Amino acid sequence: MLSYITYKDGDGEIIPVPAMYGDPSRTSAYMLKDGSEMTLNTVPKIALYITSLEMDRERTSDSTFVSKVHIRERAFDRDNKEYLHKEGRNYTVERLMPTPYKLSINADIWTSNTDQKLQIMEQILMLFNPSLEIQSTDNYVDWTSLTVVELENITFTGRSVGGGSTETEIDVATLGFTTPIFISPPAKVKRLNVIHNIITSIFNEQHGAVERGETMPEMLAYASNRAYQSDTKTRPVINDDGSVGMENLGMIASRSEPNTVSWSTTYKNFGLLVLNDKLTFIDTEGAGIRPWREYIKAHPKGDCYEPNLTQIKLYRSDYDSAIAGYVAINPNSEWEMLVDWDLDTLPSDTVLQGPTGDNTKIDYIIDPLKVDITKLNRVGMRILLLNENIGDPNNEDGPDAWKNYDGTDFVASANDIIEWDGRRWWIVFDADLHDNSEIVYTTNLNTGIQYKYDGTEWLLSYEGEYPVGTWALVF
């Protein structure tokens, strides 16, 4: 209020008048004068000090009253240091009733001549008629920020004729102000959370019973024993150009209890698409339709997210324990989460004996009718065959590209794994002779993708689509 007062000196220069709290102790005042009574104070200046503080009984209200304000922040991108055009975090502020007081303040105007005094007082007095409304803070939730300052009295000069007070060159004029204030107790700030998980229990009429533990309902889908598991199956397919793709055979969440059917609904009803070391959200609109940072901010424990420390866990009905990995949002795309899989949680590849030694990996997955194998031949190369057979035992002359070095025909079936030893082809895994009770695992060296043979067909070991409730972030 008094911080921007100026005056014009004899040379026409505009000089600001300092305003300061002017209630020093004897020691500090002695130090400001350099320990000498011969030092004069500089003028002009304005000294402010409190004269009284009294409780204002007329403005007292119910001391138990609590005012609640709901605040919605604008989302902020910490990486790019900018605000986004969407909603951020939500808060509730509980404001307790403040205590009213009446504050009296004096402003002493120190000047060396009447012209200085009149210039300064003119700039101040024109503001009061007889009061001035001020805002003490720009805090949106501070309900005591607006107040009014009234000019109560004016003492034009501290000098008097014949009293000896005219011997000093400094004249002091005093303005007396009063303002109603509040002293507020601390406010309670609470972060708002929405409902992220709903477990709905559905009565199963075929069994005619409802389990109390199911219908309460309890968060079984998110318990440590994990009631929901994925039965998703994803098979590798050969595209028209010979490249390897994938086909999802259904995104299913199953559970073992037969008496009730319980469906899990999580934030935005998102499933998860797992492709090698990348995770994206998936729903009816497709994959990669929501950024991961948005999900983490909405998660009740999102504040605990730490890149490469936070875990992803996948729950499958064909695995005894969860598949886990450490995740971090892709710095080049918020729609992808990068994952470093914990190899101890993945199934071990099966050792397959071959002519060049034991191995657990394959080099290629091909359709033998779509690839020129002569361009790939090298000693020790292993290939998984899909879709078509190589040759036929009933044919007298098989395909030349697949003949052995001595000109003999090579015959193999789809789903077999074959190996070239430099002179002939060998079947190192015969799908027709395989014992279906044992699952075979192998990994493609070129892509890092693990596959398994379930006795009928080759499937991706753990990659594919995971429905709601069969995956979780562990902060």
C-alpha distance (Angstrom), angle and dihedral (degrees) to the residues before:
residue distance angle dihedral
M1 . . .
L2 3.84 . .
S3 3.80 98.0 .
Y4 3.79 98.4 96.8
I5 3.82 102.4 49.1
T6 3.82 115.6 131.8
Y7 3.81 138.4 174.8
K8 3.81 135.9 -157.7
D9 3.80 116.4 -122.3
G10 3.81 127.8 -150.9
D11 3.80 91.8 -84.4
G12 3.83 91.9 55.3
E13 3.82 94.0 -108.6
I14 3.81 117.9 144.1
I15 3.82 108.9 -130.1
P16 3.85 125.0 -174.0
V17 3.79 117.3 -124.2
P18 3.83 112.0 -133.4
A19 3.81 117.1 -129.5
M20 3.79 117.5 -160.5
Y21 3.75 141.9 162.1
G22 3.82 101.3 -89.2
D23 3.78 107.5 -165.9
P24 3.84 102.2 103.7
S25 3.77 125.4 167.0
R26 3.81 120.9 -115.3
T27 3.80 91.8 -101.9
S28 3.82 95.9 51.1
A29 3.80 91.2 44.8
Y30 3.83 90.1 51.9
M31 3.82 90.0 50.9
L32 3.82 92.9 48.8
K33 3.81 88.3 57.0
D34 3.81 90.3 52.4
G35 3.80 90.5 -114.2
S36 3.80 93.0 -64.7
E37 3.77 133.0 105.4
M38 3.80 87.8 -150.7
T39 3.84 92.2 73.5
L40 3.82 114.4 99.5
N41 3.80 124.1 -146.7
T42 3.80 116.5 -114.4
V43 3.79 118.2 -115.1
P44 2.94 151.0 -115.3
K45 3.81 101.2 42.9
I46 3.79 138.9 133.5
A47 3.82 119.8 -129.9
L48 3.80 118.9 -162.8
Y49 3.79 125.5 -164.8
I50 3.79 139.0 161.5
T51 3.79 116.9 -108.0
S52 3.83 100.1 179.4
L53 3.80 145.1 -3.8
E54 3.82 118.3 -160.4
M55 3.79 133.8 172.1
D56 3.80 110.7 -108.8
R57 3.80 104.4 -135.5
E58 3.80 93.4 -177.6
R59 3.81 92.2 64.0
T60 3.79 99.2 45.1
S61 3.84 115.4 123.6
D62 3.79 139.3 179.7
S63 3.81 104.7 -46.0
T64 3.84 91.6 -155.2
F65 3.79 94.6 58.1
V66 3.83 116.0 118.8
S67 3.80 122.5 -168.0
K68 3.80 117.8 -156.0
V69 3.79 123.3 -154.9
H70 3.81 122.7 -172.6
I71 3.80 114.1 -148.8
R72 3.78 128.6 -168.6
E73 3.77 116.3 -163.7
R74 3.76 125.3 -149.0
A75 3.80 110.9 -112.2
F76 3.80 114.4 -100.7
D77 3.80 125.8 -154.9
R78 3.80 104.8 -142.6
D79 3.79 93.4 -170.1
N80 3.80 95.8 55.2
K81 3.83 95.2 28.7
E82 3.80 95.2 -128.0
Y83 3.80 140.6 113.7
L84 3.80 118.1 -108.7
H85 3.79 129.7 -141.2
K86 3.79 94.9 -110.8
E87 3.78 141.0 73.8
G88 3.80 119.7 -77.0
R89 3.79 131.2 -174.8
N90 3.80 123.2 -19.2
Y91 3.79 126.5 -140.1
T92 3.80 139.9 -177.5
V93 3.80 117.7 -146.9
E94 3.81 116.9 -160.6
R95 3.82 109.5 -158.2
L96 3.80 117.4 -162.0
M97 3.78 120.8 -146.1
P98 3.85 109.7 -87.0
T99 3.81 125.2 -138.1
P100 3.86 115.6 -111.8
Y101 3.81 122.4 -131.2
K102 3.80 136.6 173.0
L103 3.81 114.1 -130.0
S104 3.82 122.9 -160.8
I105 3.80 118.8 -160.6
N106 3.79 132.9 -178.8
A107 3.78 124.3 -152.3
D108 3.81 113.9 -157.4
I109 3.79 112.5 -159.2
W110 3.80 110.3 -155.2
T111 3.79 114.7 -160.1
S112 3.82 137.7 160.7
N113 3.81 97.6 -143.3
T114 3.76 141.7 16.3
D115 3.82 94.4 -105.2
Q116 3.81 91.0 60.0
K117 3.78 91.3 47.7
L118 3.81 94.3 50.0
Q119 3.81 93.3 48.0
I120 3.79 91.9 51.6
M121 3.80 97.5 41.7
E122 3.80 92.1 47.6
Q123 3.81 91.2 58.7
I124 3.81 91.4 49.5
L125 3.80 102.0 40.1
M126 3.79 93.9 51.3
L127 3.83 88.6 65.0
F128 3.80 95.7 60.2
N129 3.77 123.4 70.4
P130 2.99 80.4 171.8
S131 3.85 99.4 -56.6
L132 3.79 141.0 27.0
E133 3.80 126.4 -147.5
I134 3.81 114.4 -137.3
Q135 3.80 137.4 179.6
S136 3.78 112.6 -135.6
T137 3.85 96.1 -166.0
D138 3.81 140.4 9.0
N139 3.81 92.6 -135.9
Y140 3.80 106.5 132.8
V141 3.81 95.4 -147.2
D142 3.83 96.2 44.8
W143 3.81 102.9 106.4
T144 3.83 91.8 -174.7
S145 3.81 95.4 57.7
L146 3.82 95.2 102.0
T147 3.79 118.0 70.7
V148 3.81 141.2 143.7
V149 3.80 131.6 -118.5
E150 3.81 118.2 -151.2
L151 3.80 125.8 -161.1
E152 3.82 103.6 -133.0
N153 3.81 104.8 173.1
I154 3.80 143.5 -1.4
T155 3.81 128.7 -148.9
F156 3.80 105.2 -168.8
T157 3.80 96.8 -165.0
G158 3.74 140.7 1.7
R159 3.79 93.1 -146.9
S160 3.82 125.9 98.8
V161 3.81 130.8 -166.8
G162 3.79 113.8 -105.4
G163 3.80 94.8 5.4
G164 3.78 95.8 102.1
S165 3.82 91.7 -116.0
T166 3.79 92.9 115.9
E167 3.79 93.1 72.5
T168 3.87 93.2 85.5
E169 3.79 120.1 72.8
I170 3.82 93.6 -139.2
D171 3.79 117.9 90.6
V172 3.82 121.2 -168.2
A173 3.79 124.1 -154.0
T174 3.81 118.0 -171.1
L175 3.82 128.8 -148.8
G176 3.82 117.3 -168.8
F177 3.83 118.6 -149.6
T178 3.80 134.1 -177.3
T179 3.80 127.1 -165.1
P180 3.81 133.5 176.8
I181 3.82 111.1 -124.5
F182 3.80 138.4 176.2
I183 3.80 130.4 -138.6
S184 3.80 105.5 -149.3
P185 3.81 128.6 -158.6
P186 3.83 116.5 -131.2
A187 3.81 114.9 -73.8
K188 3.80 123.3 -126.5
V189 3.80 112.4 -120.8
K190 3.80 115.6 -163.6
R191 3.77 126.7 -178.0
L192 3.79 112.3 -130.3
N193 3.79 118.9 -129.4
V194 3.77 127.0 -169.9
I195 3.80 126.7 -144.8
H196 3.78 106.0 -83.6
N197 3.81 102.1 171.0
I198 3.81 129.1 42.7
I199 3.77 121.7 179.8
T200 3.79 112.6 -165.2
S201 3.80 118.9 -168.7
I202 3.78 116.1 -150.7
F203 3.78 123.5 -159.3
N204 3.79 113.1 -118.7
E205 3.82 108.2 -142.3
Q206 3.81 93.5 -166.5
H207 3.79 91.1 69.2
G208 3.80 97.3 30.8
A209 3.80 94.5 -143.9
V210 3.76 137.8 103.1
E211 3.78 120.2 -156.6
R212 3.81 112.8 -136.2
G213 3.81 90.5 -142.9
E214 3.79 89.5 56.7
T215 3.78 100.2 44.3
M216 3.78 99.3 47.6
P217 3.14 77.1 66.2
E218 3.78 113.6 -125.0
M219 3.79 123.9 -169.1
L220 3.78 93.1 -107.3
A221 3.76 92.5 152.3
Y222 3.78 88.7 62.0
A223 3.77 100.4 36.3
S224 3.78 123.2 112.8
N225 3.82 91.5 -106.5
R226 3.81 90.0 53.5
A227 3.81 112.5 -140.9
Y228 3.81 94.4 -161.5
Q229 3.79 124.7 67.3
S230 3.79 133.3 171.7
D231 3.82 121.7 -109.5
T232 3.79 91.2 -178.6
K233 3.79 116.7 145.7
T234 3.80 123.4 -163.0
R235 3.78 121.7 -177.5
P236 3.81 129.1 -162.5
V237 3.81 114.5 -115.9
I238 3.80 132.7 -169.8
N239 3.81 113.6 -124.3
D240 3.79 123.8 -143.2
D241 3.80 90.9 -97.3
G242 3.79 91.7 53.3
S243 3.81 96.0 -104.7
V244 3.80 121.6 131.3
G245 3.80 118.7 -109.1
M246 3.77 134.6 164.8
E247 3.78 136.4 -114.4
N248 3.79 121.8 -156.8
L249 3.80 112.4 -139.5
G250 3.79 95.3 -163.6
M251 3.80 139.3 -43.8
I252 3.80 104.7 -119.7
A253 3.79 133.8 167.7
S254 3.81 113.4 -158.6
R255 3.78 136.1 -177.8
S256 3.77 133.9 -168.3
E257 3.84 102.5 -128.8
P258 3.84 110.0 95.2
N259 3.81 102.6 -167.6
T260 3.75 99.6 72.1
V261 3.75 138.6 25.4
S262 3.82 112.5 -136.5
W263 3.79 120.9 -174.9
S264 3.79 122.6 -157.6
T265 3.81 122.2 -142.2
T266 3.79 119.5 -172.2
Y267 3.77 135.5 177.2
K268 3.83 109.1 -39.2
N269 3.85 88.9 -15.4
F270 3.79 90.9 -91.9
G271 3.75 124.4 171.5
L272 3.78 121.3 -160.1
L273 3.79 129.6 -115.4
V274 3.81 112.7 -153.7
L275 3.80 116.1 -163.3
N276 3.80 114.5 169.6
D277 3.83 104.3 -67.4
K278 3.83 97.3 -10.2
L279 3.80 130.2 87.3
T280 3.82 124.5 -165.2
F281 3.79 134.6 171.2
I282 3.77 118.2 -106.5
D283 3.80 135.1 -168.2
T284 3.80 137.7 143.4
E285 3.82 90.2 -57.9
G286 3.81 93.2 59.1
A287 3.79 136.5 -103.8
G288 3.80 129.5 -39.3
I289 3.81 94.1 25.1
R290 3.84 98.7 136.9
P291 3.81 132.8 40.4
W292 3.80 117.8 -115.2
R293 3.80 93.7 -132.5
E294 3.81 89.3 62.0
Y295 3.81 90.8 53.9
I296 3.81 93.3 47.6
K297 3.81 92.8 49.9
A298 3.81 90.0 52.4
H299 3.81 93.3 46.8
P300 3.84 113.4 100.9
K301 3.82 89.2 -127.6
G302 3.79 96.2 36.5
D303 3.81 91.6 119.5
C304 3.80 87.7 67.1
Y305 3.81 93.9 59.9
E306 3.80 111.6 127.6
P307 3.83 120.4 177.8
N308 3.82 112.4 -115.1
L309 3.83 90.5 5.9
T310 3.81 100.3 66.8
Q311 3.82 111.9 85.0
I312 3.78 134.7 -141.9
K313 3.81 116.8 -149.1
L314 3.80 125.3 -162.9
Y315 3.80 120.4 -161.7
R316 3.79 119.2 -154.7
S317 3.78 130.6 177.0
D318 3.83 91.3 -135.9
Y319 3.83 94.1 55.9
D320 3.78 125.6 69.6
S321 3.80 93.7 -146.4
A322 3.78 137.0 28.9
I323 3.79 123.1 -85.8
A324 3.81 107.5 -124.7
G325 3.77 138.4 -170.3
Y326 3.80 140.5 163.4
V327 3.79 115.2 -106.4
A328 3.79 140.4 -157.0
I329 3.80 130.3 174.8
N330 3.79 111.6 -103.0
P331 3.83 105.7 -104.8
N332 3.82 88.9 -145.9
S333 3.80 96.3 48.2
E334 3.82 129.4 23.4
W335 3.80 88.1 -161.1
E336 3.81 90.8 70.8
M337 3.78 132.1 63.4
L338 3.78 116.0 -157.3
V339 3.79 116.0 -143.1
D340 3.80 133.0 -162.6
W341 3.78 103.1 -155.7
D342 3.78 119.7 -137.2
L343 3.81 99.4 -124.0
D344 3.81 90.8 -156.0
T345 3.82 89.0 67.2
L346 3.83 94.5 50.5
P347 3.83 123.2 83.8
S348 3.79 115.0 -98.5
D349 3.81 117.8 -112.3
T350 3.80 116.1 -107.2
V351 3.80 117.0 -110.5
L352 3.82 109.7 -121.7
Q353 3.81 118.9 -166.5
G354 3.80 117.3 -132.9
P355 3.80 142.7 168.2
T356 3.80 93.3 -93.5
G357 3.81 95.6 41.9
D358 3.78 142.1 -73.9
N359 3.79 117.2 -46.1
T360 3.80 139.5 168.3
K361 3.83 99.8 -161.3
I362 3.80 138.7 74.0
D363 3.80 128.1 -147.2
Y364 3.81 102.8 -152.0
I365 3.79 144.2 10.6
I366 3.80 111.2 -148.2
D367 3.77 147.0 162.0
P368 3.83 100.3 -124.7
L369 3.82 91.1 -142.7
K370 3.83 94.2 55.1
V371 3.81 101.8 47.1
D372 3.81 132.1 70.5
I373 3.78 96.9 -133.5
T374 3.82 93.1 -169.4
K375 3.81 88.8 74.2
L376 3.83 92.3 55.9
N377 3.79 103.0 42.9
R378 3.77 115.8 127.9
V379 3.77 132.8 142.1
G380 3.79 113.9 -84.6
M381 3.81 95.0 14.2
R382 3.80 113.6 149.4
I383 3.81 123.5 -158.6
L384 3.81 132.9 -170.8
L385 3.81 111.5 -143.5
L386 3.81 120.9 -143.7
N387 3.81 135.1 -177.6
E388 3.83 100.1 -1.9
N389 3.81 139.5 51.0
I390 3.79 125.8 -125.9
G391 3.79 111.0 -121.3
D392 3.77 127.3 -35.6
P393 3.82 130.0 -103.1
N394 3.82 88.7 -132.2
N395 3.82 94.3 55.4
E396 3.79 118.3 94.9
D397 3.81 93.5 -154.0
G398 3.82 121.0 29.7
P399 3.85 129.6 -165.1
D400 3.81 111.7 -55.1
A401 3.83 94.1 -138.4
W402 3.79 90.4 62.8
K403 3.82 98.8 43.6
N404 3.79 119.1 120.1
Y405 3.83 121.3 -113.0
D406 3.82 91.0 -94.7
G407 3.83 91.3 53.5
T408 3.79 97.0 -105.4
D409 3.80 119.7 138.6
F410 3.80 122.0 -104.0
V411 3.80 119.3 -145.3
A412 3.82 125.0 -167.3
S413 3.79 136.4 153.1
A414 3.78 133.3 -127.9
N415 3.85 112.0 -84.1
D416 3.83 91.6 31.4
I417 3.81 122.3 124.4
I418 3.79 113.2 -137.3
E419 3.82 134.1 -170.9
W420 3.83 133.6 -157.2
D421 3.81 115.8 -141.7
G422 3.81 96.5 -174.4
R423 3.80 96.5 -91.7
R424 3.79 107.2 40.1
W425 3.82 145.0 6.0
W426 3.80 122.6 -103.4
I427 3.81 132.2 -166.8
V428 3.80 106.3 -129.1
F429 3.81 93.8 173.2
D430 3.82 119.3 31.3
A431 3.81 109.0 -165.5
D432 3.82 92.3 -165.7
L433 3.81 92.8 56.6
H434 3.80 96.7 39.3
D435 3.80 120.2 121.2
N436 3.81 102.5 -118.3
S437 3.80 92.3 -150.2
E438 3.80 90.7 73.0
I439 3.81 122.2 65.8
V440 3.80 115.2 -141.9
Y441 3.81 119.9 -146.7
T442 3.80 127.9 -164.5
T443 3.81 136.0 162.9
N444 3.79 129.3 -137.6
L445 3.81 106.7 -125.4
N446 3.82 92.4 -153.3
T447 3.80 97.1 54.3
G448 3.82 104.5 19.5
I449 3.82 89.8 -128.6
Q450 3.81 116.9 143.2
Y451 3.81 120.4 -140.9
K452 3.78 133.7 -169.7
Y453 3.80 134.2 -158.2
D454 3.79 111.4 -138.8
G455 3.81 95.9 -171.3
T456 3.80 94.3 -89.2
E457 3.78 108.8 46.2
W458 3.80 143.9 -8.9
L459 3.80 115.7 -93.0
L460 3.78 135.9 177.9
S461 3.78 105.6 -91.9
Y462 3.81 98.4 -132.3
E463 3.80 107.6 -22.3
G464 3.78 122.5 105.2
E465 3.79 136.5 65.4
Y466 3.81 122.7 -19.9
P467 3.82 116.9 -163.4
V468 3.77 125.1 -137.8
G469 3.81 113.5 -66.2
T470 3.81 96.7 22.9
W471 3.82 96.4 88.0
A472 3.78 134.6 44.7
L473 3.78 142.8 179.7
V474 3.79 114.9 -124.8
F475 3.80 112.5 -154.1
